[in-house]
Amino acid sequence: MKHYIIAKFKPEYDWKGALGDIKALFDKTLELEGVSEVLIKESNSDRSNRAHLMIEMHLTKEGLNNFDASLVHSTWKQQYGEMIEAKTIFDCE
């Protein structure tokens, strides 16, 4: 399955400056059982009504459970949660 995290950061947050750290954090998900790929794509638009970042994870249902229970997930929420203005989570085949 695919798990998407689509995030729009607060205007005052330098998300582009944090992109390397975000990528390094999510690269650690590849160590989790059931996670086979992670892709991080940044928006090429500067329009105010657009999201900034899309994280696409390829994983099994067990992998999603492992991600939800992981240090990566809790770190993402703790370090970046307050900087996010809007977020969409979407799962599909």
TORFI-695636 format. One record per residue (C-alpha): residue in three letters; z, x, y. Coordinates in Angstrom, 3 decimals, decimal comma. Example, Ala and Ser with C-alpha at 12.3 -4.5 7.8 and 13.67 -1.06 7.14 Angstrom:
code; pz; px; py
ala; 7,800; 12,300; -4,500
ser; 7,140; 13,670; -1,060
//
This chain:
code; pz; px; py
met; 0,000; 0,000; 0,000
lys; -0,208; 0,949; 3,652
his; 2,699; 0,828; 6,084
tyr; 1,916; 0,932; 9,806
ile; 4,271; 1,637; 12,677
ile; 2,609; 0,956; 16,019
ala; 4,664; 2,005; 19,025
lys; 4,412; 1,696; 22,771
phe; 6,820; 3,984; 24,578
lys; 8,604; 3,294; 27,844
pro; 6,599; 4,450; 30,890
glu; 9,108; 7,135; 31,834
tyr; 9,117; 8,745; 28,380
asp; 6,883; 11,789; 27,773
trp; 5,709; 10,721; 24,329
lys; 2,825; 13,203; 24,362
gly; 5,356; 15,982; 24,812
ala; 7,284; 14,674; 21,793
leu; 4,206; 14,257; 19,591
gly; 4,646; 17,577; 17,765
asp; 8,241; 16,723; 16,891
ile; 7,264; 13,210; 15,766
lys; 4,520; 14,616; 13,527
ala; 6,923; 17,194; 12,053
leu; 9,462; 14,456; 11,369
phe; 6,989; 12,190; 9,594
asp; 5,512; 15,084; 7,606
lys; 8,871; 15,149; 5,829
thr; 8,110; 11,712; 4,368
leu; 5,669; 13,436; 2,014
glu; 8,717; 14,796; 0,185
leu; 9,815; 11,244; -0,666
glu; 8,987; 9,788; -4,066
gly; 6,167; 7,262; -3,695
val; 4,793; 8,514; -0,348
ser; 1,343; 10,081; -0,730
glu; -0,035; 10,362; 2,808
val; 0,962; 10,008; 6,430
leu; -1,488; 9,849; 9,343
ile; -0,468; 9,837; 12,981
lys; -2,973; 8,694; 15,550
glu; -2,501; 8,634; 19,289
ser; -4,240; 6,182; 21,547
asn; -7,176; 7,414; 23,585
ser; -6,542; 4,708; 26,178
asp; -4,237; 4,874; 29,175
arg; -4,272; 1,121; 29,772
ser; -0,845; -0,350; 30,325
asn; -1,290; -3,054; 27,689
arg; -2,027; -0,590; 24,861
ala; 0,244; 0,991; 22,273
his; 0,515; 4,782; 22,342
leu; 0,962; 5,768; 18,724
met; 0,063; 4,519; 15,244
ile; 1,734; 5,932; 12,162
glu; -0,021; 5,041; 8,918
met; 1,750; 5,749; 5,653
his; 0,219; 5,402; 2,181
leu; 2,933; 4,626; -0,300
thr; 4,109; 2,523; -3,185
lys; 6,611; -0,307; -2,802
glu; 9,226; 2,103; -4,129
gly; 8,025; 4,628; -1,550
leu; 8,603; 2,080; 1,202
asn; 12,148; 1,535; -0,051
asn; 12,659; 5,300; -0,172
phe; 11,351; 5,645; 3,375
asp; 13,589; 2,855; 4,667
ala; 16,619; 4,600; 3,140
ser; 15,582; 8,105; 4,258
leu; 16,898; 10,518; 6,842
val; 13,422; 10,481; 8,420
his; 13,660; 6,739; 9,073
ser; 17,190; 6,909; 10,487
thr; 16,259; 9,938; 12,632
trp; 13,162; 8,114; 13,956
lys; 15,299; 5,146; 14,956
gln; 18,105; 7,260; 16,459
gln; 15,961; 9,762; 18,379
tyr; 13,090; 7,553; 19,484
gly; 14,275; 3,953; 19,212
glu; 15,586; 3,748; 22,769
met; 12,341; 5,249; 24,088
ile; 10,185; 2,542; 22,507
glu; 9,228; -0,419; 24,675
ala; 7,464; -2,350; 21,896
lys; 6,906; -1,807; 18,184
thr; 4,928; -3,534; 15,444
ile; 5,452; -2,974; 11,742
phe; 2,639; -4,052; 9,425
asp; 2,242; -3,672; 5,664
cys; -0,941; -4,324; 3,653
glu; -2,910; -3,253; 0,613
//
